[in-house]
Amino acid sequence: MISIILLAFWATPVLLDTPTCGPNEIYDLCGTYCPPTCQVPSPNPCPEVCVSGCFCKEGYIRENLNGKCIPSSDCEGACRDNEGFDICGTPCPPTCANPSPPCPQNCCSQGCFCSEGYILEDASQNCVKQELCPHDS
């Protein structure tokens, strides 16, 4: 005679701890890979990839890539060296890699932009004099 022994295990759901987010942030399991900041309010292009983490609430924006979430209207004071705030700046700022990017004529975006005589250095995202742009050898 064969005996069958059944063991029952009580399954209890395991809840993962949701990280504690900072002020004006919410946790999202599928947030953007390229969160907007005062310096880059409309990151483009950006891969359409889900990233979990803390993101700014509606109406707030990061003052810089690792900064806190502030009201979008406060970006003017968050610009870095050699930058100025513009409510209608170019959505296609010149960079060291592309000093004359093609851009739609009647399109603008709000944020921090390089001051006159400066250009965006691609790797550091800092505004530098164009003659200080790195050159490929």
C-alpha positions as CSV (number, residue, x, y, z in Angstrom):
1,M,0.0,0.0,0.0
2,I,1.3,3.4,-0.9
3,S,0.7,6.3,1.4
4,I,0.5,9.9,0.1
5,I,1.5,12.6,2.5
6,L,0.2,16.1,1.7
7,L,1.9,19.0,3.2
8,A,0.2,22.3,3.2
9,F,2.1,25.5,3.4
10,W,0.3,28.6,4.3
11,A,1.2,31.2,1.8
12,T,1.4,34.7,3.1
13,P,1.8,37.6,0.6
14,V,5.2,39.3,0.8
15,L,4.9,43.0,0.5
16,L,8.0,44.8,-0.7
17,D,8.7,48.0,1.2
18,T,7.9,51.0,-0.8
19,P,10.8,53.5,-0.5
20,T,10.2,56.7,1.4
21,C,10.3,59.6,-1.1
22,G,11.2,63.2,-0.3
23,P,8.9,66.2,-0.1
24,N,6.8,66.7,-3.3
25,E,7.7,63.2,-4.6
26,I,5.7,60.1,-5.2
27,Y,6.9,56.5,-5.8
28,D,6.2,55.1,-9.2
29,L,6.9,51.6,-10.5
30,C,7.1,52.8,-14.1
31,G,8.5,56.3,-14.1
32,T,10.5,58.0,-16.9
33,Y,14.1,57.1,-17.6
34,C,14.7,60.8,-18.2
35,P,13.1,62.9,-15.5
36,P,12.7,66.6,-16.3
37,T,14.9,69.1,-14.5
38,C,15.0,72.9,-14.5
39,Q,18.1,72.7,-16.7
40,V,16.5,70.1,-19.1
41,P,12.7,70.5,-18.7
42,S,12.0,68.3,-21.8
43,P,14.6,65.6,-22.1
44,N,14.6,64.5,-25.7
45,P,15.3,62.0,-27.1
46,C,14.6,59.6,-24.2
47,P,14.3,55.9,-24.3
48,E,10.8,54.6,-23.4
49,V,11.9,52.5,-20.5
50,C,10.1,52.0,-17.2
51,V,12.2,53.0,-14.1
52,S,10.9,52.5,-10.6
53,G,11.7,55.2,-8.0
54,C,10.7,58.5,-6.6
55,F,9.5,61.1,-9.0
56,C,8.3,64.7,-8.7
57,K,4.6,65.2,-8.1
58,E,2.5,67.0,-10.8
59,G,3.4,70.7,-10.9
60,Y,6.9,70.0,-9.5
61,I,10.3,69.5,-11.2
62,R,13.8,68.6,-10.1
63,E,16.0,71.6,-9.6
64,N,18.9,69.5,-11.0
65,L,19.4,65.9,-11.8
66,N,19.9,64.8,-8.2
67,G,18.1,67.7,-6.6
68,K,14.9,68.1,-4.8
69,C,11.5,68.7,-6.3
70,I,10.5,72.3,-6.5
71,P,7.5,74.1,-8.0
72,S,8.1,74.4,-11.7
73,S,7.7,78.2,-11.3
74,D,10.7,78.3,-9.0
75,C,13.1,77.1,-11.7
76,E,14.3,80.6,-12.4
77,G,16.5,80.6,-9.3
78,A,17.8,77.1,-10.0
79,C,20.0,77.9,-13.0
80,R,23.7,77.0,-12.8
81,D,26.8,79.0,-13.7
82,N,26.7,80.5,-17.2
83,E,22.9,79.9,-17.5
84,G,19.8,82.0,-17.5
85,F,16.1,81.2,-17.2
86,D,13.9,81.7,-20.2
87,I,10.1,81.1,-20.4
88,C,10.5,80.6,-24.2
89,G,13.9,79.2,-25.0
90,T,14.9,76.9,-27.8
91,P,13.8,73.2,-27.3
92,C,17.0,72.4,-29.4
93,P,19.9,74.1,-27.6
94,P,23.2,74.1,-29.3
95,T,25.7,71.6,-27.9
96,C,29.4,70.9,-28.4
97,A,28.5,67.9,-30.5
98,N,25.9,69.8,-32.5
99,P,26.4,73.6,-32.4
100,S,23.7,74.3,-35.0
101,P,20.9,71.8,-34.4
102,P,17.8,71.9,-36.7
103,C,14.8,73.0,-34.8
104,P,11.1,73.9,-35.5
105,Q,10.7,77.7,-35.8
106,N,7.6,78.3,-33.7
107,C,8.5,76.1,-30.8
108,C,9.9,77.0,-27.4
109,S,10.4,75.5,-23.9
110,Q,10.8,76.9,-20.4
111,G,14.0,76.3,-18.5
112,C,17.6,77.1,-17.9
113,F,19.6,77.8,-21.0
114,C,23.2,78.7,-21.7
115,S,24.0,82.4,-21.5
116,E,25.1,84.3,-24.5
117,G,28.5,83.1,-25.7
118,Y,28.2,79.7,-24.0
119,I,27.2,76.3,-25.4
120,L,26.1,73.1,-23.7
121,E,28.9,70.6,-23.2
122,D,27.3,67.2,-23.9
123,A,29.0,65.0,-21.2
124,S,28.8,67.3,-18.2
125,Q,25.7,69.2,-19.3
126,N,27.5,72.4,-18.2
127,C,27.6,75.6,-20.3
128,V,31.1,76.3,-21.5
129,K,32.7,78.7,-24.0
130,Q,32.5,77.0,-27.4
131,E,36.2,77.1,-27.8
132,L,36.5,74.9,-24.7
133,C,34.4,72.1,-26.2
134,P,36.2,68.8,-26.4
135,H,37.4,67.9,-29.9
136,D,37.6,64.4,-31.2
137,S,41.1,63.5,-32.2
